[in-house]
Amino acid sequence: MRSFLSSSEITLIKNDWAILLNSPEATTITFEYSIGSGQDEDSAFETSDYDSISTQSFTGKAIQHIVKPRDEDLLKWGIIEVGDAIFYTSTDYDLSPSGIIQGSLDIIDCNGTTYKPVPRKEKNFYDYLITRLGSGQLAQVVPCKIKK
C-alpha cells in the first residue's frame, strides 16, 4: 500500500528545508560564472567567440556533502570521486542565466575550495540524487568535481 503526504505535511517539510538552509549546518557558497557578449544565441560557446567576457558571481546557502570512501552508493556511478562534493541548494537559484559561457560555472565553498559541476548529460546520476517531494523538487542538487 502506498502512503501519500498531505498538503500540510508537504508544507512542513518545505518549511524545515528552508530553516535548514538558514541554520549553522548550511554553508555559504559562491556561484561564479562567465558571461559573454557580442554573439548571437546560435554561436558556439567558446571563450574566443565573444567580443567581451565578464565574470559574475552571487552567494547562496547550501548543504555540502563531501564524498567519502564509505559513500559507495555515490562512487559506484564512476562520475564523482572521494573528495568531490554534492551541494543541496534552494531551487530559487538560476544556475543557467542567460548569456553564460557553457562550462564556466564554478562553485566555491566557504573554505575557498573550487568545484566544477558535473555536466547535466549524466541524467541518470542526477535523477538518482534529486530530492523530490510529491510532484515537485525540494532542493536543487549539484554534484561537483573538485577543480584541480
Rosetta blueprint (number, residue, H / E / L):
1 M L
2 R L
3 S L
4 F L
5 L L
6 S L
7 S H
8 S H
9 E H
10 I H
11 T H
12 L H
13 I H
14 K H
15 N H
16 D H
17 W H
18 A H
19 I H
20 L H
21 L H
22 N L
23 S L
24 P L
25 E L
26 A L
27 T E
28 T E
29 I E
30 T E
31 F E
32 E E
33 Y E
34 S E
35 I E
36 G E
37 S E
38 G L
39 Q L
40 D L
41 E L
42 D L
43 S L
44 A L
45 F L
46 E L
47 T H
48 S H
49 D H
50 Y L
51 D L
52 S E
53 I E
54 S E
55 T E
56 Q E
57 S E
58 F E
59 T E
60 G E
61 K E
62 A E
63 I E
64 Q E
65 H E
66 I E
67 V L
68 K L
69 P L
70 R L
71 D L
72 E H
73 D H
74 L H
75 L H
76 K L
77 W L
78 G L
79 I L
80 I L
81 E L
82 V L
83 G L
84 D L
85 A E
86 I E
87 F E
88 Y E
89 T E
90 S L
91 T L
92 D L
93 Y L
94 D L
95 L L
96 S L
97 P L
98 S L
99 G L
100 I E
101 I L
102 Q L
103 G L
104 S L
105 L L
106 D E
107 I E
108 I E
109 D L
110 C L
111 N L
112 G L
113 T L
114 T E
115 Y E
116 K E
117 P E
118 V L
119 P L
120 R L
121 K L
122 E L
123 K H
124 N H
125 F H
126 Y H
127 D H
128 Y H
129 L H
130 I L
131 T E
132 R E
133 L E
134 G L
135 S L
136 G E
137 Q E
138 L E
139 A E
140 Q E
141 V E
142 V E
143 P E
144 C E
145 K E
146 I E
147 K L
148 K L
